[in-house]
Structure formats: structure tokens, C-alpha cells
Amino acid sequence: MSAVVAAFATLVSVAVLGYLVGVAGVLRGQDELVLSRLAFFVATPALMFTTVATADLGSIFSPVLPTYVAGALAAQAVYVAVARWIWRRSRSETTIGLLAASYGNAGNVGMAVSVYVLDDGALIAPILLLQLLVMTPAAFLVLDGGGGQGGRGRAVRAALLRPLRNPLSVASLAGLAIAVAGLHPPAVLMRPVELVAGAAVPVALIAYGLSLSGPRRTDEEDGAGRDVALAVFLKIFLQPAAAYLVGRFALGLDGTALLASTLFAALPTAQNIYVYATHYRTATRLARGAVLVSTLLSIPVMIALGGLLA
């Protein structure tokens, strides 16, 4: 068994632990929200800050980002062509589906893969920032569209300022500023942050496993079956294939860079896409179904990719 597959086995074991404690009733469904919020607002920002602040800038500004962009754009183009032009979905439904087909779970699963499989947490940073600073505001501009000029202006300002209220983007940008400036924060200040950061991956994985132990709502997802199937196929299969082809043949990547490019493109749909769909009251069945199915499929797909490319 390769080191990459062994690393995935470690991640899966912790996620299975979360699933088992959920099935056994040790933790309840509402506890998943608590653990997810702990990871999102506290532990993962601490991990992003310490990782990026002490990273080699070559890891942060690596060729991994353009491959991810290429894969995401390919998935988005196909989704829009089918959902908007053939199935005649509304603009808001198409936007949520487009995100479900291209917006990966970089904060939880991506960080775990980056740290434990690729042994370089900084590799995921530019992808996380791309999604938070570019993809999310752009989607909000579309979802907030309509209304008069004043309402449109307020929507634009809200979309552009929203990432600055996100702890992951703030922590990543703060760490990037320190890395670029070449600063070295005192150890007495960094140790508490590093201690909290150590909880990020296990807490996120336990929450991930716990989320799979709850009741399924397949009856509600049936109405969006075609959309879910399309989004999941594009996210789990087409996006990593496109990223691999661009990385391998256009950029000449190999080794860890090519593996990282392909694995990050195969990340499951981020859970916050369902949050966005709920907030805008559109395509909630599509978002929930895509998150669930892509989550179940992504781990075996990434393990297979790791075994083939390592």
C-alpha cells in the first residue's frame, strides 16, 4: 500500500469514527452542526493561519491553482450548457447547480487531504481563497440580481464584502501577508494558535462522518434527480479529469503537483452550497443531493486517484 493510500486510510478511519458515534447515539445530529462550526470558525482558521504564515511561497503560488480553475471552468461550462440551455432551468437554479458542480469542500476535506496526504497544508490555500474571494461573490451577484440601481449597488457591495467576514479567508490572507513580508511571529504567540489548529482536521473529519449517519431524505431529492446526477458527475469525474489533462499535458506537471491538482479537483461539493441555496430559497433539493452523493463518492474516487498517481 502506498503512502498516499495509507494516508487516506487514516482520514477515512477518523471519518468512520464520526459515523459510528453518530449511529451509536453518542453524538446526535445537532452535534454535527456544533462540530462543524467549531472547525469552521475556530480550528480551521487557526490551521490556515499557521500553515500559510510559515509556508514556502512556492507552495502557495504553485501551478495547482490554474489546474483547479481549468477543471472548475470545464464543469461549469458543461453544467450551464445542459441545465440552462437544454433543461431551461432558471438563472438562480443554474447558479446553485453550477456551484454544486465545481465548488469543492476545501475547508474540511481539502485541508485534511492537503495536510495528511500531500504533507503540505499550504497547497490548498490558493484554492480556498479562489472559492471564497472570487466564486462566492460572483455567485451572490447573480443570485442577488434584479431590483433598481440602488438595490443592485447594495447587492454588489454586500457580495464583495462578504468574504472579509469569513474566518477562513481572513485567516488565510493574514497568514499570506506574514509570509510575503517574511515576518516570524514569536513562538509564545504562535503556540496557542498551533494548539487549536491541531484540532482542525480531526474535528472536521468527525463532523464529516457524523453527517453521514443521519437520516436520508431521498424522497425530497427525487425531484432533482437529473440535476443532482449531472452536478455530481461533473464534480467527481469531469473536473478531476480536466485538471489532470491540463496539469499533465499543458503545464507538464508530475509527482506531487499533479497529484494535488487531481485530488483537489475531486473534492466533494462543499456543504455551504446548501447553505446558499437555503438562504436564497432556490434549488435546495439539488444542493442537498449533490453534497450528499458527492461526499459518498469522493473518498473512493480520491483513494483510487491516489493509488494511480502516487
C-alpha positions as CSV (number, residue, x, y, z in Angstrom):
1,M,0.0,0.0,0.0
2,S,1.5,3.4,-1.0
3,A,2.0,6.2,1.5
4,V,-0.8,8.1,-0.2
5,V,-3.4,5.3,0.2
6,A,-2.2,4.8,3.8
7,A,-2.8,8.5,4.5
8,F,-6.3,8.2,3.0
9,A,-6.9,5.2,5.2
10,T,-6.1,7.3,8.2
11,L,-8.6,10.0,7.1
12,V,-11.3,7.5,6.4
13,S,-10.8,5.9,9.8
14,V,-11.4,9.1,11.6
15,A,-14.5,9.8,9.4
16,V,-15.8,6.3,10.1
17,L,-15.3,7.0,13.8
18,G,-17.6,10.0,13.4
19,Y,-20.1,7.9,11.6
20,L,-20.1,5.2,14.3
21,V,-20.5,7.6,17.2
22,G,-23.5,9.0,15.3
23,V,-25.1,5.6,14.7
24,A,-24.5,4.6,18.3
25,G,-26.1,7.8,19.5
26,V,-23.0,9.0,21.4
27,L,-23.3,12.2,19.3
28,R,-26.6,13.4,17.8
29,G,-27.5,15.1,14.5
30,Q,-27.4,18.6,16.0
31,D,-23.9,17.9,17.3
32,E,-22.6,17.8,13.8
33,L,-23.5,21.5,13.4
34,V,-21.6,22.3,16.6
35,L,-18.5,20.4,15.5
36,S,-18.7,21.9,12.0
37,R,-19.0,25.4,13.5
38,L,-16.0,24.7,15.8
39,A,-13.9,23.6,12.8
40,F,-15.1,26.4,10.6
41,F,-14.9,29.4,12.9
42,V,-12.1,28.4,15.3
43,A,-9.8,25.4,14.4
44,T,-9.5,25.6,10.6
45,P,-8.8,29.4,10.6
46,A,-6.1,28.7,13.1
47,L,-4.7,26.0,10.9
48,M,-4.9,28.1,7.8
49,F,-3.1,31.0,9.5
50,T,-0.2,28.9,10.9
51,T,0.2,26.9,7.7
52,V,0.2,29.9,5.3
53,A,2.2,32.1,7.6
54,T,5.1,29.6,7.8
55,A,4.8,28.2,4.3
56,D,7.2,28.3,1.4
57,L,5.7,30.8,-1.0
58,G,6.4,28.3,-3.8
59,S,3.7,26.1,-2.3
60,I,1.2,28.9,-2.1
61,F,1.8,30.2,-5.6
62,S,2.0,26.8,-7.2
63,P,0.7,25.5,-10.6
64,V,-2.1,23.7,-8.7
65,L,-4.4,26.7,-8.8
66,P,-4.6,27.1,-12.6
67,T,-5.4,23.4,-13.0
68,Y,-8.2,23.8,-10.5
69,V,-9.5,26.8,-12.4
70,A,-9.4,24.9,-15.6
71,G,-11.3,21.9,-14.2
72,A,-13.9,24.2,-12.5
73,L,-14.5,26.1,-15.7
74,A,-14.9,22.9,-17.7
75,A,-17.5,21.6,-15.2
76,Q,-19.3,25.0,-15.1
77,A,-19.5,25.3,-18.9
78,V,-21.0,21.8,-19.3
79,Y,-23.5,22.4,-16.5
80,V,-24.7,25.7,-17.9
81,A,-25.0,24.2,-21.4
82,V,-27.2,21.4,-20.2
83,A,-29.1,22.9,-17.3
84,R,-29.7,26.4,-18.7
85,W,-29.9,25.9,-22.5
86,I,-31.4,22.4,-22.7
87,W,-33.3,21.9,-19.5
88,R,-34.3,25.6,-19.3
89,R,-33.5,25.9,-15.6
90,S,-33.9,29.4,-14.1
91,R,-30.9,31.6,-13.5
92,S,-30.8,31.0,-9.8
93,E,-31.2,27.2,-10.1
94,T,-28.5,27.2,-12.7
95,T,-26.2,29.2,-10.4
96,I,-26.7,26.8,-7.5
97,G,-26.1,23.8,-9.8
98,L,-23.0,25.4,-11.2
99,L,-21.6,25.8,-7.7
100,A,-22.5,22.2,-6.8
101,A,-20.7,21.0,-9.9
102,S,-17.5,23.0,-9.3
103,Y,-17.1,24.3,-5.7
104,G,-15.1,21.8,-3.6
105,N,-15.0,21.2,0.1
106,A,-11.6,22.8,0.5
107,G,-12.0,23.9,4.1
108,N,-12.7,20.5,5.7
109,V,-11.9,17.6,3.3
110,G,-9.4,19.6,1.2
111,M,-7.4,20.7,4.2
112,A,-7.3,17.1,5.5
113,V,-6.1,15.9,2.2
114,S,-3.5,18.7,1.9
115,V,-2.1,18.1,5.4
116,Y,-2.2,14.3,5.7
117,V,-2.0,13.0,2.2
118,L,0.2,15.7,0.4
119,D,2.1,16.7,3.6
120,D,1.8,20.4,2.7
121,G,-1.2,22.3,4.0
122,A,-0.3,25.4,2.1
123,L,-1.2,23.8,-1.2
124,I,-5.0,24.1,-0.5
125,A,-4.7,27.8,0.4
126,P,-5.0,29.4,-3.1
127,I,-8.0,27.2,-3.9
128,L,-9.7,28.1,-0.7
129,L,-9.1,31.8,-1.4
130,L,-10.3,31.5,-5.0
131,Q,-13.6,30.0,-3.9
132,L,-14.1,32.5,-1.1
133,L,-12.9,35.6,-2.8
134,V,-14.0,35.0,-6.4
135,M,-16.5,32.2,-6.9
136,T,-18.7,33.0,-3.9
137,P,-19.0,36.8,-4.5
138,A,-19.7,36.2,-8.2
139,A,-22.4,33.7,-7.4
140,F,-24.0,36.1,-4.9
141,L,-24.0,38.9,-7.5
142,V,-26.1,36.6,-9.8
143,L,-28.4,35.4,-7.0
144,D,-28.9,38.9,-5.7
145,G,-29.6,40.2,-9.3
146,G,-32.7,42.3,-10.1
147,G,-34.2,45.4,-8.5
148,G,-33.3,49.0,-9.0
149,Q,-29.9,50.6,-9.4
150,G,-29.7,51.3,-5.6
151,G,-30.6,47.8,-4.7
152,R,-28.1,46.5,-7.3
153,G,-25.3,48.6,-5.8
154,R,-26.0,47.4,-2.3
155,A,-26.0,43.8,-3.6
156,V,-22.6,44.3,-5.2
157,R,-21.1,45.8,-2.1
158,A,-22.6,43.0,0.1
159,A,-21.2,40.3,-2.2
160,L,-17.7,41.9,-2.3
161,L,-17.5,42.5,1.4
162,R,-18.9,39.1,2.5
163,P,-15.5,37.2,2.2
164,L,-14.0,39.7,4.6
165,R,-16.4,38.4,7.2
166,N,-15.4,34.8,6.5
167,P,-12.9,33.5,9.1
168,L,-11.1,31.2,6.6
169,S,-10.4,34.0,4.1
170,V,-9.4,36.4,6.8
171,A,-7.0,33.9,8.4
172,S,-5.6,32.9,5.1
173,L,-5.0,36.5,4.0
174,A,-3.4,37.3,7.3
175,G,-1.1,34.4,7.1
176,L,-0.2,35.2,3.5
177,A,0.7,38.8,4.5
178,I,3.0,37.5,7.1
179,A,4.6,35.0,4.7
180,V,5.1,37.6,2.0
181,A,6.6,40.1,4.5
182,G,9.0,37.5,5.8
183,L,7.9,38.0,9.4
184,H,8.4,35.5,12.1
185,P,5.8,35.8,14.9
186,P,7.1,35.0,18.4
187,A,6.7,31.4,19.5
188,V,4.8,32.4,22.6
189,L,2.1,33.8,20.4
190,M,2.1,31.0,17.8
191,R,1.9,28.1,20.2
192,P,-1.7,28.6,21.4
193,V,-2.7,29.1,17.8
194,E,-0.9,25.9,16.8
195,L,-2.5,24.0,19.6
196,V,-6.0,25.0,18.4
197,A,-5.0,24.3,14.8
198,G,-4.2,20.7,15.7
199,A,-7.9,20.1,16.3
200,A,-9.0,21.3,12.9
201,V,-8.6,18.1,10.8
202,P,-9.9,15.5,13.4
203,V,-12.9,17.7,14.4
204,A,-13.8,18.3,10.7
205,L,-13.5,14.6,9.8
206,I,-15.6,13.5,12.8
207,A,-18.2,16.1,11.8
208,Y,-18.0,14.8,8.2
209,G,-18.6,11.2,9.3
210,L,-21.4,12.2,11.7
211,S,-23.2,14.0,8.9
212,L,-23.4,10.7,7.0
213,S,-25.1,8.9,9.9
214,G,-28.2,11.0,9.9
215,P,-31.5,10.1,8.1
216,R,-31.5,10.4,4.3
217,R,-34.1,12.4,2.5
218,T,-34.1,10.7,-0.8
219,D,-37.8,11.3,-1.3
220,E,-37.1,15.1,-1.4
221,E,-34.1,14.7,-3.7
222,D,-36.0,12.6,-6.3
223,G,-37.5,15.7,-7.9
224,A,-34.0,17.0,-8.7
225,G,-32.5,13.6,-9.7
226,R,-31.2,14.7,-13.2
227,D,-29.7,17.9,-11.8
228,V,-28.0,16.1,-8.9
229,A,-26.6,13.4,-11.2
230,L,-25.2,15.9,-13.6
231,A,-23.7,18.1,-10.9
232,V,-22.1,15.1,-9.1
233,F,-20.7,13.6,-12.4
234,L,-19.1,16.9,-13.3
235,K,-17.7,17.4,-9.8
236,I,-16.3,14.0,-9.1
237,F,-15.3,12.8,-12.6
238,L,-15.1,15.5,-15.2
239,Q,-13.4,18.2,-13.1
240,P,-10.5,16.0,-11.9
241,A,-10.1,14.6,-15.4
242,A,-9.9,18.1,-16.9
243,A,-7.5,19.2,-14.1
244,Y,-5.3,16.2,-14.8
245,L,-5.2,16.8,-18.5
246,V,-4.3,20.4,-18.1
247,G,-1.7,19.8,-15.5
248,R,-0.1,16.8,-17.2
249,F,-0.1,18.0,-20.9
250,A,-0.5,21.8,-20.8
251,L,1.6,22.6,-17.7
252,G,3.9,19.5,-17.7
253,L,3.2,18.7,-14.0
254,D,4.1,15.4,-12.4
255,G,4.7,14.0,-8.9
256,T,3.1,15.8,-6.0
257,A,1.9,18.8,-8.1
258,L,0.0,16.6,-10.5
259,L,-1.4,14.5,-7.7
260,A,-2.5,17.6,-5.7
261,S,-4.1,19.1,-8.8
262,T,-6.2,16.0,-9.5
263,L,-7.1,15.3,-5.9
264,F,-8.3,18.8,-5.1
265,A,-10.4,18.8,-8.3
266,A,-12.1,15.6,-7.0
267,L,-13.2,17.1,-3.7
268,P,-16.9,16.7,-2.9
269,T,-19.3,19.6,-3.2
270,A,-18.9,22.0,-0.2
271,Q,-21.7,21.9,2.3
272,N,-22.0,25.7,2.2
273,I,-23.6,25.4,-1.2
274,Y,-26.7,24.0,0.6
275,V,-26.5,27.0,2.9
276,Y,-26.5,29.4,-0.1
277,A,-29.4,27.5,-1.7
278,T,-31.4,27.7,1.6
279,H,-30.7,31.4,2.0
280,Y,-31.9,32.2,-1.5
281,R,-34.7,29.6,-1.4
282,T,-33.7,28.0,-4.6
283,A,-32.6,24.6,-5.7
284,T,-32.3,23.3,-2.1
285,R,-33.0,19.7,-3.2
286,L,-30.3,19.9,-5.8
287,A,-27.8,21.3,-3.4
288,R,-28.5,18.8,-0.6
289,G,-28.4,15.9,-3.0
290,A,-25.2,17.0,-4.6
291,V,-23.5,17.4,-1.3
292,L,-24.6,14.0,-0.1
293,V,-23.9,12.0,-3.2
294,S,-20.6,13.7,-4.0
295,T,-19.5,13.2,-0.4
296,L,-20.2,9.4,-0.6
297,L,-18.4,9.1,-4.0
298,S,-15.4,11.3,-3.5
299,I,-13.5,9.3,-0.9
300,P,-13.2,6.1,-3.0
301,V,-12.5,8.2,-6.1
302,M,-9.7,10.1,-4.4
303,I,-8.3,6.9,-3.0
304,A,-8.2,5.4,-6.5
305,L,-6.6,8.5,-7.9
306,G,-4.0,8.5,-5.1
307,G,-3.1,4.9,-5.8
308,L,-2.8,5.5,-9.5
309,L,-0.8,8.8,-9.4
310,A,1.3,8.4,-6.3
